[in-house]
């Protein structure tokens, strides 16, 4: 079931793909992606000639990625972005969709940065997408700019995922969605899904990276859309 929800809520996002392709062309092979999910970024890169190692913690998502990557130069690895050792180095490491803000605060990020540094070739670059500021809202009290629900029908079952809130906390943000599933006979189930993003600025990430031996190497922007927040991409050199 996690594959369906992941694809429904993340699979349509494509605004960042040109940037990852450009970086892969600039820095070459091999490429490491952290938090690869079901292959939203990995598969397009591989189809454009990249040799990608896709690291993912959720086994169900990883199995879906492996099935979809048949015939492509993709190595799917089950591991935590905070603790991995692959025994090889990469020209480029990419970390899309605020994955670095899901690691449980500064210590989790430091662990990830250490792993990334060990796996970069000399002259290699790591690229982390972050969202430093989100606009809080509550759908229940009326939010005219709230995103529309993501909806899909699969094998006669309708799945709907509606963003209902972004709640600001002192050290992060909580993103809330209402997930509904309607079966062929009209039976309906509903649940609430919450994701917490650590508060993080580009400057803070660069400072943490320097402490782990990575140097600032530039920044890029991914524009926001009605459905998705924008991102700043922090580039770090080994």
C-alpha positions in Angstrom: 0.0 0.0 0.0 2.9 2.4 0.6 3.8 2.3 -3.1 0.3 3.5 -4.1 0.4 6.4 -1.6 4.0 7.3 -2.5 3.2 7.3 -6.2 0.0 9.3 -5.8 1.5 12.0 -3.6 5.0 12.3 -5.1 5.0 10.6 -8.5 3.7 13.5 -10.5 6.3 16.0 -9.3 8.6 16.8 -12.2 9.7 20.4 -11.7 13.1 19.3 -10.3 14.0 16.7 -13.0 15.7 19.2 -15.4 18.1 20.2 -12.6 19.1 16.6 -11.7 19.6 15.8 -15.4 21.8 18.9 -15.8 23.9 18.0 -12.8 24.3 14.4 -14.0 25.4 15.6 -17.4 27.9 18.1 -15.7 29.5 15.7 -13.2 29.1 12.4 -14.9 28.8 8.8 -13.6 28.2 7.2 -11.3 25.3 8.9 -9.5 24.0 8.2 -6.0 20.5 9.1 -5.0 19.4 9.1 -1.3 15.7 8.5 -0.6 15.0 7.2 -4.1 11.4 6.0 -3.3 9.9 4.2 -6.3 12.3 5.8 -8.8 10.7 9.2 -9.7 14.2 10.7 -10.2 16.4 7.5 -10.6 14.5 6.2 -13.6 14.6 9.3 -15.8 18.3 9.7 -15.0 19.0 6.1 -16.0 17.0 6.5 -19.2 19.3 9.5 -20.0 22.4 7.4 -19.6 23.2 7.8 -15.9 24.5 4.8 -13.9 22.5 5.3 -10.7 22.7 3.7 -7.3 19.3 4.3 -5.6 19.3 4.1 -1.9 16.0 3.7 -0.1 15.0 2.7 3.5 11.4 1.5 2.7 11.7 -2.1 1.3 8.3 -2.0 -0.4 9.2 1.2 -2.3 12.6 -0.3 -3.2 11.1 -3.4 -4.6 8.8 -1.3 -6.8 11.9 0.7 -8.0 13.8 -2.5 -8.8 10.9 -3.9 -10.9 10.5 -0.6 -12.8 14.3 -0.3 -13.4 14.6 -3.6 -15.3 17.0 -3.2 -18.2 18.4 0.1 -16.9 21.8 0.8 -15.2 20.3 1.0 -11.7 21.6 -0.6 -8.5 18.9 -0.5 -5.8 20.2 -0.6 -2.2 18.3 -1.0 1.0 19.9 1.4 3.5 19.4 4.4 5.8 20.7 7.7 4.5 22.3 8.2 7.9 24.2 5.0 8.0 25.5 3.4 4.8 28.7 2.0 3.3 28.7 1.1 -0.3 32.4 0.5 -0.9 32.6 2.8 -3.9 32.6 6.5 -4.7 30.4 8.7 -6.8 30.8 11.8 -9.0 27.4 13.1 -7.9 25.1 12.5 -5.0 21.6 13.9 -5.1 19.1 14.2 -2.3 15.7 15.4 -3.7 12.4 16.5 -2.1 13.5 17.7 1.3 14.8 14.2 2.3 17.6 15.8 4.3 14.8 17.4 6.4 13.4 14.0 7.4 16.5 12.8 9.2 15.7 13.8 12.8 17.5 17.0 13.3 21.2 18.1 13.3 22.7 14.8 14.4 20.8 12.9 11.8 22.0 15.4 9.1 25.6 15.1 10.4 25.5 11.3 10.1 24.2 11.6 6.5 26.8 14.3 5.6 29.6 12.0 6.9 28.4 9.2 4.8 28.1 11.4 1.7 31.6 12.8 2.1 33.0 9.3 2.3 31.3 8.3 -0.9 32.2 11.4 -3.1 35.1 11.2 -5.5 37.6 14.0 -5.5 35.9 16.8 -7.3 32.5 15.2 -6.8 29.4 17.2 -5.7 26.4 16.5 -3.5 23.1 18.3 -4.1 20.5 18.7 -1.3 17.0 20.1 -2.0 15.5 21.9 1.0 12.5 24.1 1.8 13.5 26.7 4.4 10.0 28.2 4.9 6.5 26.7 4.4 3.3 28.7 4.5 1.1 27.4 7.4 -2.6 26.8 6.8 -5.5 24.7 8.1 -8.0 23.5 5.5 -10.7 23.1 8.1 -10.9 26.9 8.6 -10.6 27.7 4.9 -7.4 27.9 2.9 -8.0 29.3 -0.6 -4.5 28.4 -1.7 -4.5 24.8 -0.4 -3.5 22.2 -3.0 -6.1 20.1 -4.7 -6.3 16.4 -3.7 -4.3 13.8 -5.6 -6.7 11.2 -7.0 -6.1 7.9 -8.8 -8.2 4.8 -9.6 -6.3 1.5 -9.4 -8.0 -1.9 -10.0 -11.4 -0.3 -9.3 -10.4 1.3 -6.1 -10.3 5.1 -5.9 -7.5 6.6 -3.8 -7.5 10.3 -2.7 -4.9 12.2 -0.8 -5.9 15.7 0.3 -3.3 18.1 1.9 -5.2 19.5 4.9 -2.6 21.5 6.9 0.9 22.8 7.3 1.6 23.4 11.0 4.6 25.4 12.1 6.7 24.3 15.1 9.7 25.9 16.7 12.1 23.6 15.0 10.2 22.3 12.0 6.9 21.9 10.1 4.3 19.2 10.2 2.6 18.4 6.8 -0.8 16.7 7.2 -2.8 14.8 4.6 -6.2 13.0 4.7 -6.0 9.7 2.8 -9.2 8.1 1.6 -9.8 4.8 -0.1 -13.2 4.0 -1.8 -13.7 0.4 -2.9 -15.8 -0.9 -5.8 -18.8 -1.4 -3.5 -18.6 2.1 -2.1 -16.9 1.2 1.1 -14.7 4.0 2.4 -11.7 4.1 4.7 -10.0 7.3 5.8 -6.8 8.0 7.8 -4.5 10.9 8.5 -0.8 10.9 7.4 1.7 13.3 9.0 5.2 14.1 7.9 7.6 16.3 9.9 10.2 18.4 8.2 13.1 19.8 10.3 13.6 23.5 10.0 16.7 24.1 7.9 18.2 27.0 6.0 20.9 26.8 3.2 23.3 28.6 5.5 22.8 26.1 8.3 23.3 23.1 6.0 26.4 24.6 4.6 27.8 25.2 8.1 27.0 21.7 9.1 28.6 20.3 5.9 31.8 22.3 6.4 32.1 20.7 9.9 32.1 17.3 8.1 34.6 18.2 5.4 32.3 19.3 2.6 32.6 22.8 1.1 29.8 25.1 -0.3 29.8 24.8 -4.1 26.8 26.9 -5.1 23.0 26.9 -5.0 20.1 26.4 -7.4 16.4 27.1 -7.2 13.4 24.9 -8.0 10.3 27.0 -8.5 7.1 26.4 -6.5 3.9 25.3 -8.2 0.3 25.3 -7.0 0.7 21.7 -5.8 4.3 21.7 -4.5 6.5 24.0 -2.5 9.6 25.4 -4.1 13.1 24.3 -3.1 16.6 25.6 -2.7 19.3 23.2 -3.8 22.5 23.4 -1.8 25.6 22.1 -3.6 28.5 20.8 -1.6 31.9 19.7 -2.8 34.1 16.9 -1.4 
